[in-house]
Amino acid sequence: MTIANDFMVAWQKQDIATISTFLAPDFLFAGPHGIRSRAFTLTALSHCSLGKFTLEDFQMRRTSADSGVLLYKIHRDLTCFGQKDLENTLNTDTFIRRDGKWSIVLTTEGALDAR
């Protein structure tokens, strides 16, 4: 899906300003290191180096006229705070439309067995 790829490309370029346009003001990230706020997430992303990545197996579920859930797999070369991070993940992004604009309000990430 376009927004997931655009987010990853912005992250690869360390374009935090563009990344912030995708995230709702009340955005939360839930992953292996706990639940994090939008501000924490933006700061953490700026300390990560994203190399090559691929996205696959997209599944979109509309939950209402103004919300939806996107599930997909990420395979990536990622280093955060000087340490290799998860290479294969299953992500879920929850979108909401407010004032005509779609934003991510919640992202969950879990390790994916690459086998």
C-alpha distance (Angstrom), angle and dihedral (degrees) to the residues before:
residue distance angle dihedral
M1 . . .
T2 3.74 . .
I3 3.81 99.9 .
A4 3.83 93.1 51.7
N5 3.80 91.1 50.2
D6 3.82 92.6 44.5
F7 3.80 89.6 51.5
M8 3.82 91.5 51.0
V9 3.82 92.9 47.4
A10 3.82 90.4 50.7
W11 3.81 89.4 49.1
Q12 3.80 91.2 49.0
K13 3.81 88.3 53.7
Q14 3.83 91.5 44.4
D15 3.81 88.3 -122.1
I16 3.79 96.6 158.0
A17 3.82 91.8 168.3
T18 3.81 90.6 61.7
I19 3.80 92.5 42.4
S20 3.80 89.6 54.2
T21 3.82 90.3 57.8
F22 3.81 89.9 63.1
L23 3.82 95.1 52.2
A24 3.80 123.0 79.2
P25 3.82 116.6 -128.5
D26 3.83 88.7 -109.3
F27 3.83 94.1 45.4
L28 3.81 119.1 149.8
F29 3.81 130.4 -167.8
A30 3.81 119.2 -153.8
G31 3.78 116.3 -169.8
P32 3.78 145.9 125.7
H33 3.82 91.6 -53.5
G34 3.80 96.5 50.1
I35 3.79 136.3 -100.7
R36 3.79 115.0 -32.3
S37 3.81 135.0 -171.9
R38 3.79 126.4 -122.5
A39 3.82 91.9 -103.1
F40 3.80 92.7 49.9
T41 3.82 91.1 46.4
L42 3.81 93.7 51.4
T43 3.81 91.1 49.2
A44 3.81 92.3 46.9
L45 3.83 92.4 49.3
S46 3.80 89.3 54.5
H47 3.83 88.1 59.6
C48 3.81 93.7 53.8
S49 3.77 128.9 88.0
L50 3.80 111.5 -149.0
G51 3.78 116.2 -163.0
K52 3.78 125.8 173.7
F53 3.80 117.3 -10.5
T54 3.77 140.5 175.6
L55 3.79 129.3 -161.9
E56 3.79 122.5 -155.2
D57 3.80 148.6 158.0
F58 3.79 96.6 42.1
Q59 3.78 117.3 -168.9
M60 3.80 120.0 179.9
R61 3.79 123.9 -166.1
R62 3.79 120.5 -172.7
T63 3.79 107.8 -145.9
S64 3.81 96.1 -178.6
A65 3.80 139.3 -19.9
D66 3.81 88.3 -80.2
S67 3.82 103.5 34.6
G68 3.76 141.6 51.8
V69 3.78 144.3 163.7
L70 3.81 125.6 -129.9
L71 3.81 120.5 -162.6
Y72 3.81 122.0 -170.5
K73 3.79 145.3 145.3
I74 3.80 124.4 -111.4
H75 3.80 124.8 -158.9
R76 3.80 109.5 -171.7
D77 3.76 149.3 158.2
L78 3.81 101.7 -127.4
T79 3.79 135.1 168.4
C80 3.82 120.1 -178.3
F81 3.78 124.9 -175.1
G82 3.81 88.6 -9.7
Q83 3.83 96.1 -53.7
K84 3.80 131.7 100.6
D85 3.78 110.4 -104.8
L86 3.79 133.3 -159.3
E87 3.80 110.6 -46.2
N88 3.81 98.6 -166.9
T89 3.78 122.0 37.6
L90 3.77 141.6 166.2
N91 3.78 109.0 -137.9
T92 3.77 133.0 -167.8
D93 3.80 120.2 -165.5
T94 3.79 119.4 -168.4
F95 3.80 113.9 -154.4
I96 3.76 130.5 -162.0
R97 3.80 129.5 -174.5
R98 3.78 115.0 -136.3
D99 3.79 122.9 172.9
G100 3.81 89.0 -8.5
K101 3.83 95.1 -55.5
W102 3.81 125.0 111.3
S103 3.82 115.3 -137.6
I104 3.79 136.2 170.6
V105 3.82 111.0 -111.3
L106 3.80 98.1 174.2
T107 3.79 136.0 19.3
T108 3.77 122.3 -174.7
E109 3.79 122.0 -169.1
G110 3.77 130.6 -170.8
A111 3.77 135.2 174.5
L112 3.77 114.4 -93.9
D113 3.77 122.2 -153.0
A114 3.80 104.1 -123.7
R115 3.81 93.6 -147.4
